[in-house]
Amino acid sequence: MEMNVFMQKLQIKQKACYIEQNGSGGPIILWGMYPHRGNEISHMWDCLMETVNGQDFLFCAFQVKDWNGDFSPWKSPAAFGDEEFKGNGPKTLQWLMNDLIPKLEADYGVDREIYLIGYSLAGLFALWTAYETDIFSAIASCSGSLWFEQWDEYVLHHQIKHESNIYLSLGGKEEKTKNPVMARVGDRTRTQERILRNDPKVKQTTLEFNSGGHFADAQKRLAKAVKWLLECT
C-alpha cells in the first residue's frame, strides 16, 4: 500500500494503523477505513494538507478486515448483495478504547481531545459510538449508512454521551436509488440532524450536501468534515 513516507505504521491486535502528527499537539483524529484502495491513505493525507495544513492534530488511520462486520453496530440482513452485517461494531469500539487510544496517548500524550471520523458504514459506526461512550468530543459521519436497519429506532431511545460537535454530510444523488433500503438515507440523515440539534450534549452540528453520489470524492468530503470540526473548537 502506498502511504506518506513519514507515517508510522503500527500493528495493534491484527489491525494496521498509520499515524502522522501535523504540527504539535491538537486533537487525535481517528479514521476508520477498509484497505481496499492502494493509495487511499496518502490521498486522505494530501486532502488534509490541502484543507487544514495550518492546524495541529495527530492523524491515525486504522484498518479493519471485515467492513460489513467490524463497523456494523448490530446484526442485520444484507441490504445489497448477499453479505449480512455481522454486528461486530462493539468489538471494534472496545479495541479503540482498550488498545488503540491508550497506545496513542502513551506515545503522543494524554489530555488530547479525540475525534472519530468515518465514511459510509464507518460513518454510521462513528455516530453510533457517540451514543455508546463518552470518549469522543467530535464525530464526522460522511455519507453515513443511516439507512441501516433499526437505526431510526435506536436514535429515538439514546442520547449522545459526551459534549460533542457532530458533522453530517451526504451526496445529493445518494437517496436517488432504486434500492428501497438505501433510498431511506436522505430522510434518515435529515431526521438525524434534527435529533442532534435537540440533544443537550451536542454543542454544534451541521448537515452538508455535496454534489455527486456516494463514491464521489470521499477523502475530500472527510477533509471538509475535519476542517469544520477543528473550527468548532
C-alpha positions as CSV (number, residue, x, y, z in Angstrom):
1,M,0.0,0.0,0.0
2,E,1.3,3.4,-0.9
3,M,1.4,5.8,2.0
4,N,3.0,9.0,3.2
5,V,6.7,8.1,3.8
6,F,6.8,9.8,7.1
7,M,3.8,7.9,8.6
8,Q,4.5,5.5,11.4
9,K,2.9,2.1,10.9
10,L,1.7,0.0,13.9
11,Q,0.1,-3.3,14.1
12,I,-2.2,-3.4,17.1
13,K,-4.0,-6.7,17.6
14,Q,-4.1,-7.5,13.8
15,K,-5.2,-4.1,12.8
16,A,-2.9,-1.9,10.8
17,C,-2.6,1.7,11.9
18,Y,-1.0,4.6,10.1
19,I,0.0,7.6,12.2
20,E,1.2,11.2,11.5
21,Q,1.5,14.3,13.6
22,N,0.8,17.6,11.9
23,G,2.3,20.5,13.8
24,S,2.4,19.9,17.5
25,G,-0.4,18.9,19.9
26,G,-4.0,19.2,18.9
27,P,-6.7,16.6,18.9
28,I,-6.3,12.9,18.0
29,I,-8.2,12.3,14.8
30,L,-9.1,8.6,14.2
31,W,-10.3,7.4,10.8
32,G,-11.8,4.0,10.4
33,M,-11.3,2.5,7.0
34,Y,-11.0,-0.7,4.9
35,P,-7.8,-1.4,3.0
36,H,-9.4,-1.7,-0.5
37,R,-7.6,1.0,-2.4
38,G,-3.8,1.2,-2.6
39,N,-3.4,4.9,-2.3
40,E,-6.3,5.8,-0.1
41,I,-4.3,6.8,3.0
42,S,-1.8,9.0,1.1
43,H,-4.7,10.6,-0.8
44,M,-6.5,11.3,2.5
45,W,-3.4,12.9,3.9
46,D,-3.0,15.1,0.8
47,C,-6.6,16.2,1.2
48,L,-6.0,17.1,4.8
49,M,-2.9,19.1,3.9
50,E,-4.8,21.0,1.3
51,T,-7.6,21.7,3.7
52,V,-6.2,22.0,7.3
53,N,-2.5,22.1,6.9
54,G,-2.2,25.0,9.4
55,Q,-3.9,23.1,12.2
56,D,-2.3,20.9,14.8
57,F,-3.5,17.4,15.1
58,L,-2.5,13.7,15.3
59,F,-4.0,11.7,12.5
60,C,-4.4,7.9,12.8
61,A,-6.0,5.8,10.1
62,F,-7.0,2.3,11.3
63,Q,-8.0,-0.5,9.0
64,V,-10.5,-3.3,9.6
65,K,-10.5,-6.6,7.7
66,D,-14.3,-7.1,7.6
67,W,-16.1,-3.9,6.6
68,N,-19.6,-5.1,7.0
69,G,-18.8,-7.0,10.2
70,D,-16.5,-4.7,12.0
71,F,-18.4,-1.4,11.5
72,S,-22.0,-2.6,11.9
73,P,-23.4,-1.9,15.4
74,W,-25.6,-4.9,15.4
75,K,-26.6,-7.8,13.2
76,S,-28.7,-7.0,10.2
77,P,-29.8,-8.7,7.0
78,A,-27.9,-7.8,3.8
79,A,-29.0,-4.6,2.2
80,F,-27.4,-5.4,-1.2
81,G,-25.7,-8.5,-2.4
82,D,-25.7,-11.4,0.0
83,E,-23.3,-10.4,2.7
84,E,-25.1,-9.9,6.0
85,F,-24.0,-7.4,8.7
86,K,-22.4,-9.4,11.5
87,G,-22.7,-6.7,14.2
88,N,-19.1,-6.7,15.4
89,G,-19.1,-2.9,15.9
90,P,-19.0,-3.3,19.7
91,K,-15.8,-5.3,19.4
92,T,-14.2,-2.6,17.3
93,L,-15.2,0.1,19.8
94,Q,-13.7,-2.0,22.6
95,W,-10.4,-2.2,20.6
96,L,-10.4,1.6,20.2
97,M,-11.0,2.2,23.9
98,N,-8.7,-0.6,25.3
99,D,-5.9,-0.9,22.7
100,L,-5.5,1.9,20.2
101,I,-6.3,5.0,22.2
102,P,-4.2,4.0,25.2
103,K,-1.3,3.3,22.9
104,L,-1.6,6.7,21.1
105,E,-1.9,8.5,24.5
106,A,1.2,6.7,25.8
107,D,3.2,7.6,22.7
108,Y,1.9,11.0,21.9
109,G,0.4,12.5,25.1
110,V,-2.7,12.3,27.1
111,D,-5.3,15.1,27.7
112,R,-6.0,15.4,24.0
113,E,-9.4,15.6,22.5
114,I,-10.3,12.6,20.4
115,Y,-12.3,12.8,17.1
116,L,-13.7,9.8,15.2
117,I,-14.4,10.2,11.5
118,G,-15.8,7.7,9.0
119,Y,-17.3,7.3,5.6
120,S,-20.3,5.2,4.6
121,L,-20.7,2.3,7.1
122,A,-17.7,3.6,9.1
123,G,-19.6,6.9,9.3
124,L,-22.6,5.1,10.8
125,F,-20.2,3.4,13.3
126,A,-18.6,6.8,14.2
127,L,-22.0,8.2,15.0
128,W,-23.1,5.1,16.9
129,T,-20.0,5.3,19.2
130,A,-21.1,8.8,20.4
131,Y,-24.3,7.2,21.8
132,E,-22.3,4.4,23.4
133,T,-19.2,6.0,25.0
134,D,-18.1,9.4,26.3
135,I,-14.5,9.3,24.9
136,F,-15.1,11.3,21.7
137,S,-15.6,15.1,21.6
138,A,-16.1,15.3,17.8
139,I,-17.7,13.0,15.2
140,A,-17.9,13.1,11.4
141,S,-20.3,10.8,9.7
142,C,-19.8,11.4,6.0
143,S,-22.3,9.7,3.7
144,G,-23.1,7.6,6.8
145,S,-25.2,4.5,6.3
146,L,-28.1,5.8,8.3
147,W,-30.4,3.6,6.2
148,F,-29.2,0.8,8.4
149,E,-31.9,-1.5,9.8
150,Q,-33.4,-0.1,13.1
151,W,-31.1,2.9,13.2
152,D,-34.2,5.2,13.2
153,E,-35.5,3.4,16.3
154,Y,-32.1,3.3,18.0
155,V,-31.6,7.1,17.9
156,L,-35.1,7.8,19.4
157,H,-34.1,5.9,22.6
158,H,-30.5,7.1,23.1
159,Q,-28.6,10.4,23.7
160,I,-25.1,11.5,22.9
161,K,-22.9,10.8,25.9
162,H,-20.2,13.4,25.7
163,E,-20.4,17.1,24.8
164,S,-19.6,16.9,21.1
165,N,-19.5,18.6,17.8
166,I,-21.0,16.4,15.1
167,Y,-20.7,16.8,11.3
168,L,-23.0,15.0,8.9
169,S,-22.8,15.0,5.1
170,L,-24.5,13.3,2.2
171,G,-24.1,13.3,-1.6
172,G,-27.0,14.9,-3.4
173,K,-27.6,11.8,-5.5
174,E,-27.4,9.2,-2.7
175,E,-31.1,9.0,-1.9
176,K,-32.0,8.7,-5.6
177,T,-31.6,5.0,-5.9
178,K,-33.8,2.1,-6.8
179,N,-32.7,0.2,-3.7
180,P,-35.6,0.8,-1.3
181,V,-33.4,0.3,1.8
182,M,-30.7,2.7,0.7
183,A,-33.2,5.2,-0.5
184,R,-34.0,5.9,3.1
185,V,-30.7,7.6,3.6
186,G,-31.9,11.1,2.7
187,D,-34.8,11.3,5.1
188,R,-32.9,9.4,7.8
189,T,-30.0,11.9,7.6
190,R,-32.2,14.9,7.7
191,T,-34.0,13.4,10.7
192,Q,-30.7,12.7,12.4
193,E,-29.7,16.3,12.1
194,R,-32.9,17.5,13.8
195,I,-32.4,14.9,16.6
196,L,-28.8,16.1,17.2
197,R,-29.9,19.8,17.3
198,N,-32.2,18.9,20.2
199,D,-29.7,16.7,22.0
200,P,-28.4,18.5,25.1
201,K,-24.9,17.1,24.7
202,V,-24.4,18.3,21.1
203,K,-22.7,21.7,21.1
204,Q,-22.7,22.2,17.3
205,T,-23.9,20.1,14.4
206,T,-24.4,20.6,10.7
207,L,-25.6,18.7,7.6
208,E,-23.8,19.4,4.4
209,F,-24.9,18.2,1.0
210,N,-22.2,17.5,-1.6
211,S,-22.6,17.2,-5.3
212,G,-22.5,13.7,-6.7
213,G,-23.2,10.2,-5.4
214,H,-21.9,8.0,-2.7
215,F,-18.5,7.3,-4.1
216,A,-17.5,10.8,-5.2
217,D,-14.5,12.4,-3.5
218,A,-14.7,10.5,-0.2
219,Q,-11.4,11.8,1.1
220,K,-12.2,15.4,0.2
221,R,-15.5,15.1,2.0
222,L,-13.8,13.8,5.0
223,A,-11.2,16.6,4.9
224,K,-14.0,19.1,4.8
225,A,-15.5,17.5,7.8
226,V,-12.2,17.7,9.7
227,K,-11.9,21.4,8.8
228,W,-15.4,22.1,10.2
229,L,-14.7,20.1,13.4
230,L,-11.4,21.9,14.0
231,E,-13.0,25.3,13.5
232,C,-15.6,24.4,16.2
233,T,-13.0,24.3,18.9
